[in-house]
Amino acid sequence: MPIRVLAPEVVARIAAGEVVERPASAVKELIENALDAGARRIAVEIRGGGLELVRVSDDGCGIPAEELELAFARHATSKLSGPADLQRIVTLGFRGEALPSIAAVADVEMASRPAGAEVGTWLRLEGGRPVARGQRGMAPGTVVTVWRLFARHPARRKFLRSPASEGGLIAQVVSHYALAYPEVRFQLLADGRSVLATPGSGDLRDAVAAVYGAQVAAALLPLCWRQEGAEVAGLVSPPHLARASRAYQSFFVNRRWVQNRRLSFALAEAYQGLLPSGRHPLAVVDIRLPPEAVDVNVHPAKSEVRFQDEHAVLSALARGVRAALLEGSPVPRSPAAAPPAPPPSETPPPRALWEPPTTAPARSPTPRRALPLLRVVGQVASLYIVAEGPDGMYLIDQHAAHERVLYEEVLARRQRSEPVSQGLLAPVPVELSPAQEALLREARESLEVNGFRLEPFGQRGYLLRAVPALLGKEEPTAALLAVLDRMAQDSPPEGVDRVAAAVACHAAVRAGKALSPEEMRELVRRLEEAQVPHTCPHGRPTMLQLSAEELARGFGRR
């Protein structure tokens, strides 16, 4: 096959695929442009999860009328003037790829008015080509409207999530930048409904209150640390406010939102010994470095960075967070003091493992077993149950096994039309983040089928009136948030059985919990009776088996 030079429109589509993966990518690029323009107010409006419409309005410096077409030319930018500028990038955008990439996969209209102009000028593009232009009255600033994103690319649309899920991802993007720029007023409207509004007061705690709620914001600990040219500032949670996923961690480098696993690991290192397994701190952290000490030109979406001295950055983060924790919630001085009890969401009710279901299912006189009868031998690392069977040894993951047992119990109760809820004595108000609220709206019916009873209460609030019976005496708010976190990790997150799996995962005994011999025997007995005992509802194995022959070979007896 001969080598050919690709047509410009093909090149544009390939480049667009790297920059604009989904509606949230387009929103991110447009917000960054607005911030680089010095905006103090940014409004984001979406319809249909951003697939029908995305509109980003700002009050920034605006674009002169004669430069509107140039703004959509690839690699045209006002933020760099020469190669030397690449060593000291101080803006969020710099490649000149965002607008042409969006225009390559959608219909776009840009209207802009610089402060000194009497009227604004608008330009409309279809398929990346200008089709109309005119003038209109408007406030100083820029408005970019995107229609029919990926409409001409059905293959790309096929891999997107539901509109509600895509809207939740957009809410995450807007939330991150609202936390990075607390002095900017952000507003997010989804299908005409206000999802997020920040005051733009300049106080990070006010921005956190708008995103996560006033109670969370008030409880966070201030972070301020300087070390080896790195300045670390922000807010971090005390151990009791830990969450079930890392989705509540926002890292910024020179106010650029980045995704970096090493930063997450350094944060976790600071909490070592303070959090149980599977819990993660909430954090909003901005790391300030000299521009030449960080390379932001390593990823098409500019979501990753490379540090000149990564060790120094990670050390500053870990030490700074540890200092904030020690100052905000000192460790008891008495060596004999007992460690703090885990939060209610981590403590299963007494005898939760061996208490039988309220109504036991009718059993066949000769049940078909997927597992042989097992004899419990002991426990390893407060995580694995060691059992002996007629064909060798079994190592059973206690969390995965209990998750499978509880999941099948939920399904059985539903099949028998038995109640799966336990009502609360008084309704509990719950305030959600924009992303959580989008997920709950999408999966509310599935949540209620599995035992949650909710009713809207305020902008992003709900009254929680009942929780799944499996959750026992756990704190209702923590239980709901943990289930939402577990659902957010699944793809797709919606579906009645997926919600049941999330509930079972949260209610199951945790890794690291020592079990009594009676608890282990009862858990193994219930696993023996499961329909699908070998995997948890998420597909992870519940056990490993070593046959007698494998053991003999391992010890050189065969």
Rosetta blueprint (number, residue, H / E / L):
1 M L
2 P L
3 I L
4 R L
5 V L
6 L L
7 A L
8 P H
9 E H
10 V H
11 V H
12 A H
13 R H
14 I H
15 A H
16 A H
17 G H
18 E H
19 V H
20 V L
21 E L
22 R L
23 P H
24 A H
25 S H
26 A H
27 V H
28 K H
29 E H
30 L H
31 I H
32 E H
33 N H
34 A H
35 L H
36 D H
37 A L
38 G L
39 A L
40 R L
41 R E
42 I E
43 A E
44 V E
45 E E
46 I E
47 R E
48 G H
49 G H
50 G H
51 L L
52 E L
53 L E
54 V E
55 R E
56 V E
57 S E
58 D E
59 D L
60 G L
61 C L
62 G L
63 I L
64 P L
65 A H
66 E H
67 E H
68 L H
69 E H
70 L H
71 A H
72 F L
73 A L
74 R L
75 H L
76 A L
77 T L
78 S L
79 K L
80 L L
81 S L
82 G L
83 P H
84 A H
85 D H
86 L H
87 Q H
88 R L
89 I L
90 V L
91 T L
92 L L
93 G L
94 F L
95 R L
96 G L
97 E L
98 A H
99 L H
100 P H
101 S H
102 I H
103 A H
104 A H
105 V L
106 A L
107 D E
108 V E
109 E E
110 M E
111 A E
112 S E
113 R E
114 P L
115 A L
116 G L
117 A L
118 E L
119 V L
120 G E
121 T E
122 W E
123 L E
124 R E
125 L E
126 E E
127 G L
128 G L
129 R E
130 P E
131 V E
132 A E
133 R E
134 G E
135 Q E
136 R E
137 G L
138 M L
139 A L
140 P L
141 G E
142 T E
143 V E
144 V E
145 T E
146 V E
147 W E
148 R L
149 L L
150 F L
151 A L
152 R L
153 H L
154 P H
155 A H
156 R H
157 R H
158 K H
159 F L
160 L L
161 R L
162 S L
163 P H
164 A H
165 S H
166 E H
167 G H
168 G H
169 L H
170 I H
171 A H
172 Q H
173 V H
174 V H
175 S H
176 H H
177 Y H
178 A H
179 L H
180 A H
181 Y L
182 P L
183 E L
184 V L
185 R E
186 F E
187 Q E
188 L E
189 L E
190 A E
191 D L
192 G L
193 R E
194 S E
195 V E
196 L E
197 A E
198 T L
199 P L
200 G L
201 S L
202 G L
203 D L
204 L H
205 R H
206 D H
207 A H
208 V H
209 A H
210 A H
211 V H
212 Y H
213 G L
214 A H
215 Q H
216 V H
217 A H
218 A H
219 A H
220 L L
221 L E
222 P E
223 L E
224 C E
225 W E
226 R E
227 Q E
228 E L
229 G L
230 A E
231 E E
232 V E
233 A E
234 G E
235 L E
236 V E
237 S L
238 P L
239 P H
240 H H
241 L H
242 A L
243 R E
244 A L
245 S L
246 R H
247 A H
248 Y H
249 Q E
250 S E
251 F E
252 F E
253 V E
254 N L
255 R L
256 R E
257 W E
258 V E
259 Q L
260 N L
261 R H
262 R H
263 L H
264 S H
265 F H
266 A H
267 L H
268 A H
269 E H
270 A H
271 Y L
272 Q L
273 G L
274 L L
275 L L
276 P L
277 S L
278 G L
279 R L
280 H E
281 P L
282 L L
283 A E
284 V E
285 V E
286 D E
287 I E
288 R E
289 L L
290 P L
291 P H
292 E H
293 A H
294 V E
295 D E
296 V L
297 N L
298 V L
299 H L
300 P L
301 A L
302 K L
303 S L
304 E L
305 V L
306 R E
307 F E
308 Q L
309 D L
310 E H
311 H H
312 A H
313 V H
314 L H
315 S H
316 A H
317 L H
318 A H
319 R H
320 G H
321 V H
322 R H
323 A H
324 A H
325 L H
326 L H
327 E H
328 G H
329 S L
330 P L
331 V L
332 P L
333 R L
334 S L
335 P L
336 A L
337 A L
338 A L
339 P L
340 P L
341 A L
342 P L
343 P L
344 P H
345 S H
346 E H
347 T L
348 P L
349 P L
350 P L
351 R L
352 A L
353 L L
354 W L
355 E L
356 P L
357 P L
358 T L
359 T L
360 A L
361 P L
362 A L
363 R L
364 S L
365 P L
366 T L
367 P L
368 R L
369 R L
370 A L
371 L L
372 P L
373 L L
374 L L
375 R E
376 V E
377 V E
378 G E
379 Q E
380 V E
381 A L
382 S L
383 L L
384 Y E
385 I E
386 V E
387 A E
388 E E
389 G E
390 P L
391 D L
392 G E
393 M E
394 Y E
395 L E
396 I E
397 D E
398 Q H
399 H H
400 A H
401 A H
402 H H
403 E H
404 R H
405 V H
406 L H
407 Y H
408 E H
409 E H
410 V H
411 L H
412 A H
413 R H
414 R H
415 Q H
416 R L
417 S L
418 E L
419 P L
420 V L
421 S E
422 Q E
423 G E
424 L E
425 L E
426 A E
427 P E
428 V E
429 P E
430 V E
431 E E
432 L L
433 S L
434 P H
435 A H
436 Q H
437 E H
438 A H
439 L H
440 L H
441 R H
442 E H
443 A H
444 R H
445 E H
446 S H
447 L H
448 E H
449 V H
450 N L
451 G L
452 F L
453 R E
454 L E
455 E E
456 P E
457 F L
458 G L
459 Q L
460 R L
461 G E
462 Y E
463 L E
464 L E
465 R E
466 A E
467 V E
468 P E
469 A H
470 L H
471 L H
472 G L
473 K L
474 E L
475 E L
476 P H
477 T H
478 A H
479 A H
480 L H
481 L H
482 A H
483 V H
484 L H
485 D H
486 R H
487 M H
488 A H
489 Q H
490 D L
491 S L
492 P L
493 P L
494 E L
495 G L
496 V H
497 D H
498 R H
499 V H
500 A H
501 A H
502 A H
503 V H
504 A H
505 C H
506 H H
507 A H
508 A L
509 V L
510 R L
511 A L
512 G L
513 K L
514 A L
515 L L
516 S L
517 P H
518 E H
519 E H
520 M H
521 R H
522 E H
523 L H
524 V H
525 R H
526 R H
527 L H
528 E H
529 E L
530 A L
531 Q L
532 V L
533 P L
534 H L
535 T E
536 C L
537 P L
538 H L
539 G L
540 R L
541 P E
542 T L
543 M E
544 L E
545 Q E
546 L E
547 S E
548 A H
549 E H
550 E H
551 L H
552 A H
553 R H
554 G H
555 F L
556 G L
557 R L
558 R L
